[in-house]
Amino acid sequence: MKGRPIRLPAPYLKRVWLDQSRMPDATAYPYCLPFLNNGFELDFDRAITVIVGENGTGKSTLLEGIAALAGYDEAGGGKGYRPVDHSRALEVMGASLAKALRASWLPKITNGWFFRAESFFSVARYLDTAALDAGGQAPDFLSHSHGEGFLRFFDERCKRQGIFIFDEPESALSPSRQIEFLKLLRRMDQSGICQVIMATHSPMLMAYPAAQLLRLSKYGLEPVRVSETDHYRLMREFCADPETFIDTVLSN
């Protein structure tokens, strides 16, 4: 079955949960994150899951842990890719969370991609080098503007069956490019063969109509509507009266 198309529709990863008996040190990162304090579980009931929350709540750590469970390198890429040498890394990455996570799949998918905006350059360079070393043509996602490179990458790499994990894909996308990304999400959703787990700060991406939208805080995950998020409220206040909004926030 490995590498062969599976006829069951997404989502393929049904559930992840924390097995506290497998935590090596509950006081060390990433196990000390507040959202893990009282156990943790996440059920996926739709093909697209969007996770929102403030910086520092653990969104990226959670995605890195899920990506490691799925077989991806913590720097990003597909299965079997190792775009970054971690041997001398000082930082502790969220991929170590996978040691204490368990997962339920139906079925286990072996294809897909883990996209991290901060490591896109390294992954793109890795793809170019691998293609040239194999005697092929380099995809060359870097000879474009940052946003154009992102969109071209998404369009070319996210058409096959698999699980796709996106950490802040809006980082290099203008509002109009975010609309193009929403169209890509819809194509992936309508294909029935793609599962997407995404963390974002963009109210526009949060609003994808078929998504399971969850807010991560120190208390864990909870369903939320776009209009209830701090991101949306701040943008609404700004758009209603930009000058007054900026004057107010700068005076505090």
C-alpha positions as CSV (number, residue, x, y, z in Angstrom):
1,M,0.0,0.0,0.0
2,K,3.0,2.3,0.5
3,G,3.0,5.1,-2.1
4,R,-0.2,3.9,-3.7
5,P,-3.3,6.1,-3.8
6,I,-5.9,5.5,-1.0
7,R,-9.5,5.7,-1.9
8,L,-10.7,6.9,1.5
9,P,-11.3,10.7,1.7
10,A,-9.4,13.1,4.0
11,P,-8.9,13.6,6.9
12,Y,-6.5,10.7,7.4
13,L,-5.0,11.8,10.7
14,K,-8.0,11.4,12.9
15,R,-6.7,12.2,16.4
16,V,-3.5,13.1,18.3
17,W,-3.2,13.0,22.1
18,L,-0.6,13.4,24.8
19,D,0.6,10.3,26.5
20,Q,2.0,11.8,29.8
21,S,3.7,8.5,30.6
22,R,6.0,9.1,27.7
23,M,7.1,12.6,28.7
24,P,10.8,12.5,29.7
25,D,10.6,15.7,31.8
26,A,7.4,17.6,32.3
27,T,9.2,20.7,33.4
28,A,11.3,21.0,30.2
29,Y,10.4,22.5,26.8
30,P,8.2,21.6,25.0
31,Y,6.3,19.6,27.7
32,C,6.1,22.6,30.0
33,L,3.9,24.6,27.6
34,P,0.7,25.6,29.4
35,F,-1.7,24.0,26.9
36,L,-0.2,20.6,27.8
37,N,-0.5,20.9,31.6
38,N,-3.8,19.0,31.9
39,G,-3.3,16.5,29.1
40,F,-4.0,17.2,25.5
41,E,-6.0,15.8,22.6
42,L,-7.1,17.0,19.2
43,D,-9.7,15.4,17.0
44,F,-9.7,16.1,13.2
45,D,-13.2,16.0,11.8
46,R,-12.6,18.0,8.6
47,A,-10.1,18.0,5.8
48,I,-8.9,21.5,6.8
49,T,-8.0,22.5,10.3
50,V,-6.9,26.0,11.1
51,I,-5.3,26.8,14.5
52,V,-5.0,30.4,15.8
53,G,-3.6,32.0,18.9
54,E,-1.1,34.5,20.2
55,N,2.7,34.2,19.8
56,G,4.1,31.9,22.5
57,T,1.0,29.7,23.0
58,G,2.6,26.8,21.2
59,K,1.1,26.7,17.7
60,S,4.3,26.1,15.9
61,T,5.5,23.6,18.5
62,L,2.3,21.6,18.1
63,L,2.6,21.6,14.3
64,E,6.2,20.5,14.6
65,G,5.2,17.7,16.8
66,I,2.5,16.6,14.5
67,A,4.8,16.9,11.5
68,A,7.4,14.7,13.2
69,L,4.7,12.1,13.9
70,A,3.9,12.2,10.2
71,G,7.6,11.6,9.3
72,Y,8.7,15.1,8.3
73,D,11.9,16.8,9.4
74,E,11.3,19.7,11.8
75,A,12.8,22.2,9.4
76,G,10.1,21.3,6.8
77,G,9.9,19.4,3.6
78,G,8.5,16.0,2.6
79,K,9.2,12.5,3.9
80,G,12.9,11.6,3.6
81,Y,14.0,15.2,3.2
82,R,16.5,16.7,5.6
83,P,17.1,20.2,4.4
84,V,18.9,21.4,7.4
85,D,21.8,19.9,9.4
86,H,20.6,19.8,13.1
87,S,23.8,18.3,14.5
88,R,25.0,21.5,16.0
89,A,21.7,23.2,16.7
90,L,21.4,24.8,20.2
91,E,17.7,25.3,20.2
92,V,15.2,22.7,21.3
93,M,12.6,22.2,18.5
94,G,9.0,21.2,18.9
95,A,9.6,17.9,17.1
96,S,10.6,16.4,20.4
97,L,7.0,16.7,21.4
98,A,6.3,13.8,19.1
99,K,8.0,11.5,21.6
100,A,5.0,11.9,23.9
101,L,2.3,12.2,21.3
102,R,0.2,9.3,20.0
103,A,-1.8,9.3,16.8
104,S,-4.8,7.6,15.3
105,W,-4.8,7.3,11.5
106,L,-7.3,5.9,9.0
107,P,-5.3,5.1,7.1
108,K,-1.7,6.2,7.7
109,I,-0.7,8.5,4.8
110,T,2.9,8.5,3.7
111,N,2.8,11.5,1.4
112,G,2.6,15.3,1.9
113,W,4.6,18.2,3.0
114,F,5.5,20.3,6.1
115,F,5.8,24.0,5.2
116,R,7.5,26.5,7.5
117,A,7.8,30.0,6.3
118,E,11.0,30.6,8.2
119,S,12.9,27.7,6.6
120,F,11.5,28.0,3.1
121,F,14.8,29.3,1.7
122,S,16.7,26.3,3.1
123,V,14.1,23.8,1.8
124,A,14.1,25.5,-1.7
125,R,17.9,25.4,-1.9
126,Y,17.8,21.7,-0.8
127,L,15.3,20.9,-3.6
128,D,17.4,22.7,-6.2
129,T,20.6,20.8,-5.1
130,A,18.8,17.4,-5.0
131,A,17.4,17.9,-8.5
132,L,20.7,19.0,-10.0
133,D,22.6,16.1,-8.3
134,A,20.1,13.7,-9.8
135,G,20.7,15.2,-13.3
136,G,17.4,16.9,-13.4
137,Q,16.1,20.4,-13.7
138,A,16.0,22.5,-10.5
139,P,12.5,23.8,-9.5
140,D,14.1,27.2,-8.7
141,F,11.5,28.6,-6.4
142,L,13.8,31.4,-5.3
143,S,14.2,33.2,-8.6
144,H,10.9,35.0,-7.9
145,S,9.6,37.4,-5.4
146,H,9.1,35.8,-2.0
147,G,5.3,35.7,-2.3
148,E,5.4,34.4,-5.9
149,G,7.9,31.7,-4.9
150,F,5.6,30.7,-2.1
151,L,2.5,30.4,-4.3
152,R,4.4,28.6,-7.1
153,F,5.7,26.2,-4.5
154,F,2.2,25.6,-3.0
155,D,0.7,25.1,-6.5
156,E,3.3,22.6,-7.6
157,R,3.7,20.6,-4.4
158,C,0.2,20.4,-3.0
159,K,-1.7,18.6,-5.7
160,R,-1.1,15.0,-4.6
161,Q,-2.8,12.9,-1.9
162,G,-1.3,13.5,1.5
163,I,-1.2,15.4,4.7
164,F,0.0,19.0,4.4
165,I,1.1,21.0,7.5
166,F,1.4,24.8,7.0
167,D,3.0,27.0,9.6
168,E,2.0,30.7,8.9
169,P,1.9,30.4,5.1
170,E,0.7,34.0,4.9
171,S,4.2,35.3,6.0
172,A,5.2,36.4,2.5
173,L,1.7,36.8,0.9
174,S,0.0,40.2,0.3
175,P,-3.8,40.3,0.8
176,S,-4.3,39.5,-2.9
177,R,-1.9,36.6,-2.8
178,Q,-3.7,35.3,0.3
179,I,-6.8,35.2,-1.8
180,E,-4.9,33.0,-4.3
181,F,-3.8,30.8,-1.4
182,L,-7.5,30.5,-0.3
183,K,-8.3,29.3,-3.9
184,L,-5.6,26.7,-3.5
185,L,-7.0,25.5,-0.2
186,R,-10.4,25.1,-1.9
187,R,-8.9,23.0,-4.7
188,M,-7.2,20.8,-2.1
189,D,-10.4,20.5,-0.1
190,Q,-12.5,19.7,-3.1
191,S,-10.0,17.1,-4.3
192,G,-11.0,14.9,-1.3
193,I,-7.4,13.6,-1.0
194,C,-5.7,16.3,1.0
195,Q,-5.7,17.0,4.7
196,V,-4.4,20.4,5.8
197,I,-3.4,21.4,9.3
198,M,-2.5,25.1,9.4
199,A,-1.5,27.7,11.9
200,T,-2.0,31.3,10.9
201,H,-2.4,34.9,12.1
202,S,-4.3,35.9,9.0
203,P,-8.1,36.6,9.5
204,M,-8.5,36.0,5.8
205,L,-7.1,32.5,5.9
206,M,-9.0,31.8,9.2
207,A,-12.2,32.5,7.3
208,Y,-12.0,29.6,4.9
209,P,-15.6,28.4,5.1
210,A,-15.1,24.6,5.4
211,A,-12.3,24.7,8.0
212,Q,-12.3,23.5,11.5
213,L,-11.2,26.7,13.3
214,L,-9.6,26.2,16.7
215,R,-8.0,28.7,19.1
216,L,-5.0,27.6,21.1
217,S,-4.4,29.2,24.5
218,K,-2.8,28.2,27.8
219,Y,-6.1,26.3,28.5
220,G,-5.9,24.2,25.4
221,L,-7.8,24.2,22.2
222,E,-11.4,25.4,21.7
223,P,-13.6,25.9,18.7
224,V,-13.9,29.6,17.7
225,R,-15.5,31.8,15.1
226,V,-13.4,34.2,13.1
227,S,-15.2,37.2,14.5
228,E,-14.3,36.0,18.1
229,T,-10.5,36.0,17.5
230,D,-8.3,38.9,18.7
231,H,-6.8,39.0,15.2
232,Y,-10.1,39.9,13.6
233,R,-11.2,42.3,16.3
234,L,-7.9,44.3,16.0
235,M,-8.1,44.4,12.2
236,R,-11.8,45.5,12.4
237,E,-11.0,48.3,14.7
238,F,-8.0,49.4,12.5
239,C,-10.1,49.3,9.3
240,A,-12.9,51.3,10.9
241,D,-10.7,54.2,11.8
242,P,-6.9,53.7,11.0
243,E,-5.7,57.1,12.3
244,T,-7.6,56.9,15.7
245,F,-6.5,53.3,16.1
246,I,-2.8,54.0,15.6
247,D,-3.0,57.1,17.8
248,T,-4.6,55.1,20.6
249,V,-2.2,52.1,20.5
250,L,0.9,54.3,20.3
251,S,-0.3,56.4,23.3
252,N,-0.6,53.4,25.6
